[in-house]
Amino acid sequence: MVELKWLSHAGFKINFKNETVFIDPFLSKNPKAKTKVSEIRNADYVIVSHDHFDHTGGNDQGIPDAFAIAKNTGAKLVGMFEFSQKANSLGISNAVGMNIGSMSSFGSIEIGFTQAVHSGEPHGILLRGDGVTIYHAGDTALFGDMRLISKMYKPDIALLPIGGFFTMGPKEAAVAADMIKAKITIPMHYNTFDQIKQDPKKFARLVRHSRVKILDIEESFEYTN
């Protein structure tokens, strides 16, 4: 069984049997987030999809939330190679730099990066553990190779941005969901700011080949294959 909790925006806490993963923990200056960085006591991996403030997070001292969580918990900070170099230069010794290409083993789970169409050294994230594969698209526009992600990795759960303006909107994200064909699709990256205000039910109505699960902030969802 895998448990996902939506932290708001593109942030998730994912509990596997033996590993706890945080993705894009934008918490400190997030008007919607309820979890505080200081409350996070346990993490094995912190994965960042790209180097934008609304995914790395940051406090009043300019320290990214992702860095603070890694430092406070001893978690490995996983990101694009250049991002990890930046983290190392700022005193995060447990940063691991990767690139787009394949899945790699981290403890009892696997992590991989995929293409994403955005800025800030973007990538999607693949997680596989306990027989479940999760695809977090990061910030991205719609692109045709989402079909290849479906074919290669067969995600059970897809986490897709629907906010528009900076990423796919509901229409584009619905096409993405139907290309990926995950068993469950969870919308993210919406309603944090006025620019990305969307109705997730509109997105759900457009999806044909996946079951859409709309989460409230801090709501958890359990999945077993």
C-alpha positions as CSV (number, residue, x, y, z in Angstrom):
1,M,0.0,0.0,0.0
2,V,1.1,3.5,-0.8
3,E,-0.3,6.6,0.9
4,L,-0.3,10.1,-0.8
5,K,-1.1,13.3,1.0
6,W,-1.6,16.5,-1.0
7,L,0.2,19.4,0.8
8,S,-1.3,21.9,-1.7
9,H,0.1,23.3,-5.0
10,A,2.4,20.6,-6.4
11,G,3.5,19.3,-3.0
12,F,3.0,15.8,-1.9
13,K,4.0,13.5,1.0
14,I,4.2,9.9,-0.2
15,N,4.6,7.1,2.3
16,F,5.9,3.8,1.0
17,K,6.3,0.8,3.4
18,N,9.9,1.7,4.2
19,E,10.4,5.2,2.7
20,T,8.9,8.6,3.1
21,V,9.2,11.0,0.2
22,F,8.3,14.7,-0.1
23,I,7.9,16.2,-3.6
24,D,8.0,20.0,-4.2
25,P,7.5,21.1,-0.6
26,F,6.4,24.7,-1.2
27,L,5.2,25.4,2.4
28,S,6.6,28.5,4.1
29,K,5.2,31.2,1.9
30,N,2.3,29.2,0.4
31,P,-1.0,30.9,1.3
32,K,-2.8,27.5,1.1
33,A,-0.3,25.2,2.9
34,K,-1.1,24.0,6.4
35,T,2.0,21.8,7.1
36,K,5.0,23.7,8.5
37,V,8.5,22.8,7.7
38,S,9.3,22.6,11.5
39,E,6.7,19.9,11.9
40,I,8.3,17.6,9.5
41,R,10.4,15.1,11.5
42,N,10.7,12.2,9.2
43,A,11.7,12.1,5.5
44,D,14.0,9.8,3.5
45,Y,13.9,11.7,0.2
46,V,13.0,15.3,-0.9
47,I,12.5,15.5,-4.6
48,V,12.3,18.9,-6.5
49,S,10.9,19.0,-10.0
50,H,12.5,22.3,-10.9
51,D,14.2,25.4,-9.4
52,H,11.2,27.7,-9.1
53,F,10.2,29.2,-5.7
54,D,6.7,27.6,-5.7
55,H,8.3,24.2,-5.8
56,T,11.5,24.6,-3.7
57,G,9.7,26.8,-1.1
58,G,11.5,29.4,0.9
59,N,11.4,31.2,4.3
60,D,12.1,34.8,5.2
61,Q,15.8,34.1,5.4
62,G,15.7,32.8,1.8
63,I,16.4,29.2,2.7
64,P,14.3,26.9,0.4
65,D,11.9,24.6,2.3
66,A,13.3,21.6,0.4
67,F,16.8,22.4,1.7
68,A,15.5,22.9,5.3
69,I,13.6,19.6,5.3
70,A,16.7,17.7,4.0
71,K,18.9,19.3,6.6
72,N,16.5,18.8,9.5
73,T,15.7,15.2,8.7
74,G,18.8,13.9,7.0
75,A,16.8,13.1,3.9
76,K,18.5,13.0,0.5
77,L,17.6,16.0,-1.6
78,V,17.1,14.7,-5.2
79,G,16.9,17.0,-8.2
80,M,18.4,17.9,-11.5
81,F,22.3,17.9,-11.5
82,E,22.6,21.7,-11.6
83,F,20.1,22.0,-8.8
84,S,22.1,19.6,-6.6
85,Q,25.3,21.5,-7.3
86,K,23.5,24.7,-6.1
87,A,22.3,22.8,-3.0
88,N,25.9,21.5,-2.3
89,S,27.2,25.1,-2.6
90,L,24.7,26.2,0.1
91,G,25.8,23.5,2.5
92,I,23.4,20.6,1.7
93,S,25.8,17.7,1.7
94,N,23.2,15.0,1.0
95,A,22.0,16.4,-2.3
96,V,21.9,13.9,-5.2
97,G,21.9,15.2,-8.8
98,M,20.3,13.2,-11.6
99,N,19.1,13.8,-15.1
100,I,16.3,12.6,-17.4
101,G,16.8,9.1,-18.7
102,S,16.0,6.1,-16.5
103,M,14.9,4.7,-13.1
104,S,17.5,4.4,-10.4
105,S,17.4,2.6,-7.0
106,F,17.2,4.6,-3.8
107,G,16.8,2.2,-0.8
108,S,13.6,0.2,-1.4
109,I,12.2,2.5,-4.1
110,E,13.2,3.7,-7.6
111,I,13.3,7.3,-8.8
112,G,13.5,8.6,-12.3
113,F,13.1,11.8,-14.2
114,T,11.2,12.5,-17.4
115,Q,10.8,15.3,-19.9
116,A,8.8,18.3,-18.9
117,V,8.1,21.4,-21.0
118,H,8.7,24.4,-18.7
119,S,11.6,26.6,-17.5
120,G,13.9,26.3,-14.5
121,E,15.6,23.0,-15.4
122,P,12.3,21.1,-15.4
123,H,11.5,17.4,-15.2
124,G,8.7,15.1,-14.3
125,I,9.3,12.5,-11.6
126,L,8.7,8.8,-11.6
127,L,8.5,6.9,-8.3
128,R,8.2,3.1,-8.0
129,G,7.8,1.2,-4.8
130,D,5.7,-1.5,-3.2
131,G,4.4,-2.5,-6.6
132,V,3.1,1.0,-7.4
133,T,4.3,3.5,-10.0
134,I,3.6,7.2,-9.6
135,Y,4.2,9.9,-12.2
136,H,4.4,13.5,-10.9
137,A,4.5,15.6,-14.1
138,G,6.0,18.7,-12.4
139,D,5.2,21.9,-14.1
140,T,4.7,21.2,-17.8
141,A,2.8,21.9,-21.0
142,L,1.1,19.0,-22.9
143,F,3.6,17.0,-25.0
144,G,3.2,14.0,-27.2
145,D,5.8,11.8,-25.4
146,M,3.4,11.4,-22.5
147,R,2.3,8.4,-24.5
148,L,5.8,7.0,-24.2
149,I,5.8,7.6,-20.4
150,S,2.6,5.5,-20.4
151,K,4.1,2.8,-22.6
152,M,7.4,2.6,-20.8
153,Y,6.4,3.0,-17.1
154,K,2.7,2.3,-16.9
155,P,1.9,4.7,-14.0
156,D,-0.7,3.6,-11.6
157,I,-1.1,7.2,-10.3
158,A,-0.6,10.4,-12.3
159,L,-0.3,13.8,-10.6
160,L,-1.0,16.5,-13.2
161,P,-1.0,20.3,-13.1
162,I,-4.3,21.8,-14.2
163,G,-3.9,25.5,-13.3
164,G,-3.0,27.0,-16.7
165,F,-1.1,30.2,-17.2
166,F,2.3,28.5,-16.3
167,T,1.3,24.9,-17.1
168,M,-1.5,22.9,-18.7
169,G,-5.0,24.0,-18.0
170,P,-7.9,21.6,-17.5
171,K,-8.4,20.9,-21.2
172,E,-4.7,20.1,-21.9
173,A,-4.4,18.1,-18.7
174,A,-7.4,16.0,-19.6
175,V,-5.7,15.1,-22.9
176,A,-2.5,14.3,-20.9
177,A,-4.5,12.0,-18.5
178,D,-6.0,10.2,-21.4
179,M,-2.6,9.6,-23.0
180,I,-1.0,8.5,-19.8
181,K,-3.9,6.2,-18.9
182,A,-3.0,5.9,-15.2
183,K,-5.6,4.1,-13.1
184,I,-5.9,7.2,-10.9
185,T,-5.2,10.8,-11.9
186,I,-4.9,13.5,-9.2
187,P,-5.0,17.2,-10.2
188,M,-2.5,19.6,-8.7
189,H,-1.0,23.1,-9.1
190,Y,-4.2,25.0,-9.1
191,N,-6.1,27.6,-6.9
192,T,-2.9,28.6,-5.0
193,F,-2.9,32.0,-6.7
194,D,-5.5,33.9,-8.7
195,Q,-3.6,33.3,-11.9
196,I,-4.1,29.5,-11.6
197,K,-7.7,29.5,-10.3
198,Q,-9.5,26.4,-11.8
199,D,-12.4,24.1,-11.0
200,P,-11.0,20.6,-10.7
201,K,-14.4,19.1,-11.4
202,K,-14.2,20.6,-14.9
203,F,-11.0,18.7,-15.4
204,A,-12.6,15.5,-14.1
205,R,-15.5,15.8,-16.5
206,L,-13.1,15.9,-19.5
207,V,-11.1,12.8,-18.6
208,R,-12.1,9.6,-20.3
209,H,-9.5,7.0,-19.6
210,S,-8.6,7.4,-16.0
211,R,-10.4,7.8,-12.7
212,V,-9.9,11.3,-11.3
213,K,-9.5,11.7,-7.6
214,I,-9.8,15.3,-6.3
215,L,-8.0,15.8,-3.0
216,D,-8.6,18.5,-0.5
217,I,-5.4,20.1,1.0
218,E,-4.0,17.7,3.6
219,E,-6.2,14.9,2.4
220,S,-4.6,11.5,2.1
221,F,-5.3,8.8,-0.5
222,E,-4.3,5.1,-0.1
223,Y,-3.6,3.0,-3.1
224,T,-2.9,-0.8,-3.4
225,N,-2.2,-2.7,-6.6
